[in-house]
């Protein structure tokens, strides 16, 4: 079951998207969609009302959220906060805090990630100011739960982040020995009505993989990417009408 914090954030994001498309979309309309009262929906969106297990499951079904059974809880970064740390090295620095190669030293971090010293220094200081890392005795730790972004919400920052990871993947394909990486792809005919279920499966696998490889002593930082996209032209107009 999804965490209450995650579901509440997804509801707020859903409401913002609806309002952006239709300025007349109200809390009352939102309440009707999720079969609750306007007053209760207002309190849910503002965080003043706890979410029941039944309501969380109902929202997860309607918004097609993955039913993650992992014991690991994630924190969702709103888009405005994600923009500040959207460059890939911020998340690499956060992940390095959980490895044996943990040192609160921008020079060391720059060497490990293959980035400029000043880029590493600015990113490290930014993460510290945002309260995402804490420093003690020459080491640092991530002070939050594992972070992830919102799903299926248009975002220039998220697109930029994905493009950076695609570029990194292309570089590592040539630089890293095959024993230390896994690149695979599959081209297939796809029933577009099954796409929401496919995306849910991918997201659940991502959470399960994180729980598996994050156990025990961690030595290195990896980026896991899955790309699922059409190579045939899609009739957007017809898709919107169905």
matplotlib code that plots the C-alpha trace (Angstrom):
import matplotlib.pyplot as plt

x = [0.0, 1.2, 2.2, -0.2, 2.3, 2.8, -1.0, -1.7, 1.0, -0.4, -3.9, -2.5, -0.7, -3.8, -5.8, -3.2, -3.3, -7.1, -7.1, -4.5, -6.6, -9.9, -9.9, -13.4, -12.4, -13.1, -12.5, -16.2, -15.6, -12.5, -14.6, -17.1, -14.4, -13.1, -16.6, -16.1, -17.4, -15.9, -15.1, -13.2, -11.4, -10.3, -8.9, -7.2, -5.5, -4.3, -3.0, -5.4, -7.2, -5.6, -6.2, -7.9, -6.6, -9.8, -9.4, -5.7, -6.5, -9.4, -7.1, -4.3, -6.8, -8.2, -4.8, -3.2, -0.5, 1.7, 0.7, 4.2, 4.6, 8.2, 9.0, 10.9, 9.0, 9.8, 9.4, 7.9, 9.7, 7.3, 8.4, 9.5, 11.8, 13.1, 14.1, 16.8, 18.5, 17.5, 21.0, 22.0, 25.0, 22.8, 21.2, 24.5, 25.9, 22.9, 23.3, 27.1, 26.2, 25.1, 28.3, 31.7, 33.0, 31.4, 33.5, 32.2, 34.8, 33.8, 37.2, 36.8, 33.2, 34.3, 36.9, 34.5, 31.8, 34.1, 32.7, 34.3, 35.3, 33.3, 30.2, 30.6, 31.2, 28.1, 25.9, 27.1, 26.5, 23.1, 22.1, 23.3, 21.4, 18.2, 18.6, 18.9, 22.2, 23.8, 27.6, 29.4, 33.0, 34.0, 31.2, 27.7, 24.3, 21.0, 18.5, 15.4, 13.7, 14.7, 13.4, 11.4, 9.5, 5.8, 4.5, 2.9, 3.1, 4.6, 7.8, 10.8, 13.0, 12.1, 12.6, 16.0, 17.0, 16.0, 18.0, 21.0, 20.7, 20.3, 23.5, 25.3, 24.0, 25.4, 28.8, 28.9, 28.0, 31.5, 33.4, 32.2, 33.0, 30.1, 30.4, 29.6, 26.6, 23.4, 21.9, 18.9, 16.1, 13.0, 10.9, 7.4, 3.9, 1.8, -1.8, -2.0, -4.9, -2.4, 0.1, -1.1, -0.6, 2.8, 3.9, 2.6, 4.6, 7.8, 7.4, 6.8, 9.9, 11.9, 10.9, 11.6, 15.0, 15.9, 15.0, 17.1, 20.4, 20.3, 20.7, 24.0, 27.3, 27.0, 30.2, 29.2, 26.4, 24.4, 21.7, 18.8, 16.8, 13.9, 12.7, 9.4, 8.4, 6.7, 8.7, 5.6, 3.7, 0.8, -2.4, -2.6, -6.0, -7.6, -5.9, -7.5, -10.9, -10.9]
y = [0.0, 3.5, 5.8, 8.5, 11.3, 9.9, 9.6, 13.1, 14.6, 12.7, 14.1, 17.6, 17.2, 15.7, 18.7, 21.2, 19.5, 19.6, 23.3, 24.1, 22.5, 23.9, 26.9, 26.0, 22.7, 23.0, 21.1, 20.2, 18.6, 16.8, 15.5, 14.1, 12.2, 10.6, 10.1, 12.3, 15.6, 19.0, 19.7, 16.4, 16.8, 20.3, 18.9, 16.0, 18.3, 20.6, 17.7, 18.4, 15.1, 11.6, 9.2, 5.9, 2.6, 2.3, 5.8, 5.3, 2.1, 3.9, 6.8, 4.4, 2.5, 5.7, 7.4, 4.1, 4.3, 1.2, -0.9, -1.1, -3.7, -2.7, -1.9, 1.1, 4.4, 7.1, 10.9, 12.7, 15.8, 18.5, 19.9, 23.3, 21.6, 19.1, 21.9, 23.0, 19.6, 18.2, 17.7, 14.0, 14.5, 15.7, 12.3, 10.6, 12.5, 11.6, 7.9, 8.0, 8.8, 5.2, 3.7, 2.9, 5.7, 8.3, 11.4, 15.0, 16.3, 18.0, 17.2, 13.5, 13.5, 15.3, 12.6, 9.7, 11.1, 12.5, 16.0, 19.5, 20.3, 23.5, 21.7, 19.1, 21.8, 23.8, 20.7, 19.5, 22.9, 23.1, 19.7, 20.8, 24.1, 22.3, 20.0, 16.9, 15.9, 16.1, 16.3, 14.7, 13.7, 14.1, 12.0, 12.9, 11.2, 11.7, 13.0, 12.1, 9.0, 7.9, 10.6, 10.3, 12.6, 12.8, 10.4, 11.3, 15.1, 17.3, 18.9, 20.5, 19.7, 16.0, 15.8, 17.4, 14.9, 12.0, 13.4, 13.7, 10.0, 8.9, 10.8, 9.2, 5.7, 6.3, 7.2, 4.3, 1.8, 2.5, 3.1, 0.3, -3.4, -5.6, -7.5, -4.3, -3.1, -4.4, -2.9, -4.6, -3.6, -5.2, -4.0, -5.3, -4.7, -3.2, -2.9, 0.8, 0.0, -2.1, 0.8, 2.0, -1.5, -1.7, 1.5, 0.3, -2.9, -0.9, 1.3, -1.7, -3.4, -0.2, -0.2, -4.0, -3.6, -0.7, -2.9, -5.8, -4.1, -1.6, -4.3, -5.0, -3.1, -0.7, 0.2, 2.0, 4.2, 3.0, 4.6, 2.3, 3.6, 2.0, 3.5, 2.5, 4.6, 4.3, 4.0, 4.2, 7.5, 7.9, 9.6, 11.9, 13.3, 9.8, 8.9, 11.9, 11.1, 7.5]
z = [0.0, -0.8, 2.0, 3.1, 2.3, -1.3, -2.0, -0.7, -2.9, -5.9, -5.2, -5.0, -8.3, -9.9, -8.7, -10.1, -13.5, -13.6, -12.6, -15.2, -18.0, -16.6, -14.4, -13.3, -11.8, -8.1, -4.8, -5.1, -8.5, -7.1, -4.2, -6.6, -8.5, -5.3, -3.7, -0.7, 0.6, -0.5, 3.1, 3.6, 0.3, 1.3, 4.5, 2.7, 0.2, 3.0, 5.1, 8.0, 7.6, 7.8, 4.9, 5.7, 4.2, 2.1, 0.7, -0.1, -2.0, -3.8, -4.9, -5.9, -8.2, -9.8, -10.4, -11.4, -8.7, -8.2, -5.2, -3.8, -1.1, -0.4, 3.2, 2.0, 2.1, -0.4, -0.2, -3.2, -4.4, -5.7, -9.1, -7.7, -5.2, -7.8, -10.1, -7.7, -7.6, -11.0, -12.3, -12.0, -9.7, -6.8, -6.6, -7.1, -4.1, -2.0, -2.9, -2.1, 1.5, 1.9, 0.5, 2.0, -0.3, 1.8, 2.5, 3.1, 0.8, -2.6, -4.1, -3.3, -4.6, -7.8, -8.4, -7.7, -10.0, -12.7, -12.4, -11.9, -8.3, -8.3, -9.6, -6.8, -4.2, -5.2, -5.3, -1.9, -0.3, -2.0, -0.6, 2.9, 2.8, 1.7, 4.7, 2.6, 4.0, 7.5, 8.1, 11.1, 11.7, 8.1, 6.7, 5.6, 5.6, 3.7, 6.2, 4.2, 3.0, -0.6, -3.0, -6.2, -8.4, -9.2, -11.9, -15.3, -14.7, -17.4, -16.1, -17.9, -15.0, -15.0, -18.8, -18.4, -15.7, -17.9, -20.8, -18.6, -17.6, -21.2, -22.1, -19.1, -20.2, -23.7, -22.3, -19.8, -22.6, -24.0, -20.7, -18.4, -18.7, -19.6, -16.3, -14.4, -16.4, -17.9, -21.0, -22.6, -24.9, -26.5, -29.4, -29.4, -30.7, -27.8, -26.9, -25.8, -23.4, -21.4, -21.1, -17.7, -16.3, -17.9, -16.3, -12.9, -13.3, -14.1, -11.1, -8.8, -10.2, -9.5, -5.9, -5.5, -7.1, -4.8, -1.8, -3.1, -4.1, -1.2, 1.5, 3.2, 2.5, -0.5, -2.3, -5.5, -6.9, -10.0, -12.0, -13.1, -16.1, -18.0, -21.2, -22.8, -25.8, -29.2, -32.4, -34.6, -35.0, -32.6, -33.6, -30.6, -31.6, -31.7, -28.4, -26.7, -28.1, -26.8]

ax = plt.figure().add_subplot(projection="3d")
ax.plot(x, y, z, "-o")
ax.set_aspect("equal")
plt.show()
